[in-house]
Amino acid sequence: MDTAISPQESSSKKRIYLRNQLLALRTIGHSGTDNINHIPKELRRPYRGSRAGAKVKARVLVKRWKFKPSIPLCVMGNVNSFTNKTDELASLVKNVKLYRECSLMCLTETWLNNNIPDASIELTGFSHVRADRDPSWNHNLVFLHPQYTPLVHRQKHTMRSFRKWSPETEEALRDCFDSTDWSVLQESHGEDIEGVTNCTTDYLNFCMDIVVPTRTVCCYLNSKPWITTDVKNLLNRKKQVFKEGDLTEMKRVQGELKVGLREAKELYKKKIEQKMQRNSIREVWEAMKTITGSKRSNGTVDGDVVKANELNHFYNRFDVSTPAAPTVRGQLRGLRPGKAVGPDKVCPRLLKVCATELGEPLQYVFNLSLRLGKVPTMWKTSCLIPVPKKTHPSQLNDFRPVVLTSHMMKTMEQLLLKILRPQVCHALDPLQFAYQEKVGVEDAITYLLHRTHSSGQRERRCENHVF
């Protein structure tokens, strides 16, 4: 048709097109452009219902993987005759980001043989490796063992031992120390301060080991803080019933376990909330770390004897003097029972609970030390724990020393401090903020800023301070 006839819309709704228009549609199809605006509206295929197909499924996968971490992606599929699906896969690689940016495509059941050339299965941006199966081969089973090992299996569990204190054990210790003849234990050594100290310390530890029971538990890395003894018993009961195969009992134990877990979590929640409500900064910070999931550093440093000696020489380069003095009972009652024990293994809770009974024997040891002018070697010995200041410490100054000393020695120092401080108060500088009770760095900075701002406002000048 060479004559120019424009499209008409008659009563019969017939459409007439020119030859050039039809040839233009063919050219658009061969060029590969998919611009739908070039196709007349009356020839466009109307979409009915929901879309389906490989591209739609790929878009759904892209939405799912949109917020996934950027890790190597592997696309696997059982194609069943790869030669019939080459065009579809090429279209997915070209238009879909999930297929275009994948690291590996593993296709099985391709049904390829020697008669199919490599050129017919090539994909843009990928290099192919063929492993054609011989018709005489049978299917093989491949067992893939993952290299990932759970955290609970990567690191060994730890064993923790603690003492189970109770009002009964505290009363038993009081009776034990109240009925002890301390003169036989202490006066038999005369003025040997080392013998008196070692004998008193060993006797305290001996009584505590007999009266207060010690329990050892196994701690795993995936242990939850709300797991109690009752919950563990229900878990063990569930394992036992599962091995027996009793379905009725299994359902009953499973129900009890759900109720037990709910109650244990509720109790743990109330415990954390109570820490936030108490007037203790330490407990508040512990609760905040627990709620936010902050990880605590283990505080351990790997090393040998040489490393330990280097730390000892580094932190013992300062001279420290330690004397002692009078009344003990009140100072013992002020000890914190949650503190760690020192090298003598005497628990501060033992000293606090039995302060009335231990006041007199410890008074004897303190007075003997003052009279002889000697400090027992055990009290001067400390256990130094280097805590890293950085994530990867490289030198000795990158550690913070945490020293554990004897609580009896700390009690003696506090008693002596109460005697010496009134004698030197008149000689202290009023602007001394270090080593003062209830005074710290914040007070020094506040005082300095107050003086600076006061003088600057009066003289109308600006000053710069570098801390």
Beta strands, then each sheet from edge to edge (+ up, - down):
strand 1: 74-78
strand 2: 104-108
strand 3: 158-163
strand 4: 214-219
strand 5: 383-388
strand 6: 399-404
sheet 1: 1+ 2+
sheet 2: 3+ 4-
sheet 3: 5+ 6-
end
